């Protein structure tokens, strides 16, 4: 198989996805437990578990991005070991 995206884009996507998964998981956990930092103001949402569900949905999307980008990076590494890289 040939990679769809460039190696630089694949590695950038991996870094961004890992960062987003970690940060969004923490934010989602804080909403799920109704942490006062997320739920303490009068303008904050009333149902923290519903917000946590949406945030964890975003974590799943970033997880899918991570799997795709990791497979692209793996294809680039495999191609570079076989000498298939061409400058054109």
HELIX and SHEET records of a PDB file:
HELIX    1   1 UNK A    7  UNK A   32  1                                  26    
HELIX    2   2 UNK A   36  UNK A   39  1                                   4    
HELIX    3   3 UNK A   48  UNK A   81  1                                  34    
END                                                                             
